[in-house]
Amino acid sequence: MNKISHFLLILMLICPSFLKAQDIFTVLSYNIENAFDTTHDEGKNDHEYCEGGERRWSKRKLFQKLRGVSKVIVAADEDRPVDLVGLCEVENDTVMEYLTRHTPLSAIGYQYVMTHSDDERGIDVALLYSPFTFHPVDTQHIKTDIPEHPVRDILHVAGTIMGGDTLDVYVLHLPSKLGGGEAFHRSMKVTQLLKENIDSVLSCRHHPNLILMGDFNADTRSPQLKLLTKHTPLKDQIAHLKPGTYKYQGEWSTLDHILTHTTSLSPTRSDILALPFLTEPDPTHGDFKPHRTYLGPAYKGGISDHLPVFTRFKYSR
């Protein structure tokens, strides 16, 4: 028995509230804003985030960001570790190894899977999971064929949860809005491919449990979200929450979502986590804004320009 398993066994024996918490399953999604390591990946346009690059990125700054990410994950739920964490804007395995092995998250024992897509900058998505509550059985990287403008893969992980039911988890970072009509066309093409995959899963699971999470680069009223939720049982858990997850020129929008259709899990609470250490005053537009890592070329020292989103479920079967 390893140290983490021994620790959990002790908790179960002495803490009744820990046993009660086993009825809960929690999910967090977070775009962590350009989590690059400090070395160049061959064939990727990551030079500005290499040591000696124009942003003066460094291991000290990277570890400050990753310690902040770990703080968010731990603070998201006061009762128990978050079961699944979807991360956007992660460069590679080096960053994920740093996060899971060299921050306070190492005590929890998270494992991860991630994409290795053709994105020009080398940006990918990753899924952190607790091996005590989620057991991956199959992983798929959903690719979209846009050779003139490579886009990020979608990560699809099928695994089992308590009771042996299957949970299909998707982590995605849809193409940016930058580029007008062409960018919108790319985003819709990726969304259509995602919908086809979801429809296939819904048709073959006897008791489907689906969770889609990530940065959709699109708000609740967008064609992308309507395509995913119209004529499907998917529901956006974040749709009407305040203030939003991203602030641009004083206006909040919700670009980060958790879409669900679950027969074994019942959502009981969803939040946009505007934790005090994730925000700073907005002197230009009033109120507050995410405390980001960079504003243009200027280093601001925060964690991300997005706020994380969180959903708590209760086992229903």
SULSULSUL-V564103 format. One record per residue. N is the residue number from 1. RES is the residue in one letter. OMEGA is omega as a letter, one per 30 degrees, with the letter a starting at -180 (* if undefined). BURIAL is + if it has 16 or more other C-alpha atoms within 10 Angstrom, else -. Layout:
n = <N | N>
res = <RES | RES>
omega = <OMEGA | OMEGA>
burial = <BURIAL | BURIAL>
This chain:
n = <1 | 2 | 3 | 4 | 5 | 6 | 7 | 8 | 9 | 10 | 11 | 12 | 13 | 14 | 15 | 16 | 17 | 18 | 19 | 20 | 21 | 22 | 23 | 24 | 25 | 26 | 27 | 28 | 29 | 30 | 31 | 32 | 33 | 34 | 35 | 36 | 37 | 38 | 39 | 40 | 41 | 42 | 43 | 44 | 45 | 46 | 47 | 48 | 49 | 50 | 51 | 52 | 53 | 54 | 55 | 56 | 57 | 58 | 59 | 60 | 61 | 62 | 63 | 64 | 65 | 66 | 67 | 68 | 69 | 70 | 71 | 72 | 73 | 74 | 75 | 76 | 77 | 78 | 79 | 80 | 81 | 82 | 83 | 84 | 85 | 86 | 87 | 88 | 89 | 90 | 91 | 92 | 93 | 94 | 95 | 96 | 97 | 98 | 99 | 100 | 101 | 102 | 103 | 104 | 105 | 106 | 107 | 108 | 109 | 110 | 111 | 112 | 113 | 114 | 115 | 116 | 117 | 118 | 119 | 120 | 121 | 122 | 123 | 124 | 125 | 126 | 127 | 128 | 129 | 130 | 131 | 132 | 133 | 134 | 135 | 136 | 137 | 138 | 139 | 140 | 141 | 142 | 143 | 144 | 145 | 146 | 147 | 148 | 149 | 150 | 151 | 152 | 153 | 154 | 155 | 156 | 157 | 158 | 159 | 160 | 161 | 162 | 163 | 164 | 165 | 166 | 167 | 168 | 169 | 170 | 171 | 172 | 173 | 174 | 175 | 176 | 177 | 178 | 179 | 180 | 181 | 182 | 183 | 184 | 185 | 186 | 187 | 188 | 189 | 190 | 191 | 192 | 193 | 194 | 195 | 196 | 197 | 198 | 199 | 200 | 201 | 202 | 203 | 204 | 205 | 206 | 207 | 208 | 209 | 210 | 211 | 212 | 213 | 214 | 215 | 216 | 217 | 218 | 219 | 220 | 221 | 222 | 223 | 224 | 225 | 226 | 227 | 228 | 229 | 230 | 231 | 232 | 233 | 234 | 235 | 236 | 237 | 238 | 239 | 240 | 241 | 242 | 243 | 244 | 245 | 246 | 247 | 248 | 249 | 250 | 251 | 252 | 253 | 254 | 255 | 256 | 257 | 258 | 259 | 260 | 261 | 262 | 263 | 264 | 265 | 266 | 267 | 268 | 269 | 270 | 271 | 272 | 273 | 274 | 275 | 276 | 277 | 278 | 279 | 280 | 281 | 282 | 283 | 284 | 285 | 286 | 287 | 288 | 289 | 290 | 291 | 292 | 293 | 294 | 295 | 296 | 297 | 298 | 299 | 300 | 301 | 302 | 303 | 304 | 305 | 306 | 307 | 308 | 309 | 310 | 311 | 312 | 313 | 314 | 315 | 316 | 317>
res = <M | N | K | I | S | H | F | L | L | I | L | M | L | I | C | P | S | F | L | K | A | Q | D | I | F | T | V | L | S | Y | N | I | E | N | A | F | D | T | T | H | D | E | G | K | N | D | H | E | Y | C | E | G | G | E | R | R | W | S | K | R | K | L | F | Q | K | L | R | G | V | S | K | V | I | V | A | A | D | E | D | R | P | V | D | L | V | G | L | C | E | V | E | N | D | T | V | M | E | Y | L | T | R | H | T | P | L | S | A | I | G | Y | Q | Y | V | M | T | H | S | D | D | E | R | G | I | D | V | A | L | L | Y | S | P | F | T | F | H | P | V | D | T | Q | H | I | K | T | D | I | P | E | H | P | V | R | D | I | L | H | V | A | G | T | I | M | G | G | D | T | L | D | V | Y | V | L | H | L | P | S | K | L | G | G | G | E | A | F | H | R | S | M | K | V | T | Q | L | L | K | E | N | I | D | S | V | L | S | C | R | H | H | P | N | L | I | L | M | G | D | F | N | A | D | T | R | S | P | Q | L | K | L | L | T | K | H | T | P | L | K | D | Q | I | A | H | L | K | P | G | T | Y | K | Y | Q | G | E | W | S | T | L | D | H | I | L | T | H | T | T | S | L | S | P | T | R | S | D | I | L | A | L | P | F | L | T | E | P | D | P | T | H | G | D | F | K | P | H | R | T | Y | L | G | P | A | Y | K | G | G | I | S | D | H | L | P | V | F | T | R | F | K | Y | S | R>
omega = <l | a | a | l | l | l | l | l | l | l | a | a | a | a | l | a | l | l | l | a | l | l | a | l | a | a | l | l | a | l | a | l | l | l | l | l | a | a | a | l | a | l | a | l | a | a | a | l | l | l | a | l | a | l | a | l | a | l | l | l | l | a | l | l | a | l | l | l | l | l | l | a | l | a | a | a | a | a | a | l | l | a | a | l | l | a | l | l | l | a | a | a | l | l | a | l | l | a | a | a | a | l | l | l | a | a | a | l | l | l | a | l | a | l | l | a | a | l | a | a | a | a | a | l | a | l | l | l | l | a | l | a | l | a | a | l | l | l | l | l | a | a | l | a | l | a | a | l | a | l | a | l | l | l | l | l | l | a | l | l | a | a | l | l | l | l | l | a | l | l | a | l | a | a | l | l | a | l | l | a | l | l | l | l | l | a | l | l | l | a | l | l | l | a | l | l | l | l | l | l | a | a | a | l | l | l | a | l | a | l | l | l | l | l | a | a | a | a | a | a | a | l | l | a | l | l | a | a | l | a | l | l | a | l | l | a | a | a | a | a | l | g | a | a | a | a | a | a | l | a | l | l | l | l | a | a | l | l | a | l | a | l | l | a | l | l | a | a | l | a | l | a | l | a | a | a | l | a | l | l | l | a | a | a | l | a | a | l | l | l | a | l | l | l | a | l | a | l | a | l | l | a | a | l | l | l | l | l | a | l | l | l | l | l | a | l | *>
burial = <- | - | - | - | - | - | - | - | - | - | - | - | - | - | - | - | - | - | - | - | - | - | - | + | + | + | + | + | + | + | + | + | + | + | + | + | + | + | + | + | - | - | - | - | - | + | + | + | + | + | + | - | - | - | + | - | + | + | - | - | + | + | + | - | + | + | + | + | + | + | - | + | + | + | - | + | - | - | - | + | + | + | + | + | + | + | + | + | + | + | + | + | + | - | + | + | - | + | + | + | + | - | + | - | + | + | - | + | + | + | + | + | + | + | + | + | + | + | + | - | + | + | + | + | + | + | + | + | + | + | + | - | - | + | + | + | - | - | + | - | + | + | + | + | - | - | - | - | - | + | + | + | + | + | + | + | + | + | + | - | + | + | - | - | + | + | + | + | + | + | + | + | + | + | + | + | + | - | - | - | - | - | - | + | - | + | + | + | + | + | + | + | - | + | + | - | - | + | - | - | - | + | - | - | - | - | - | + | + | + | + | + | + | + | + | + | + | + | + | + | - | - | + | + | + | - | - | + | + | - | - | - | - | + | + | + | + | + | + | - | - | - | + | + | + | + | + | - | - | - | - | - | + | + | + | + | + | + | + | + | + | + | + | + | + | + | + | - | - | + | + | + | + | + | - | - | - | + | + | - | - | - | - | - | - | - | - | + | + | + | + | + | + | + | - | - | - | - | - | - | - | + | + | + | + | + | + | + | + | + | + | + | + | + | + | - | ->
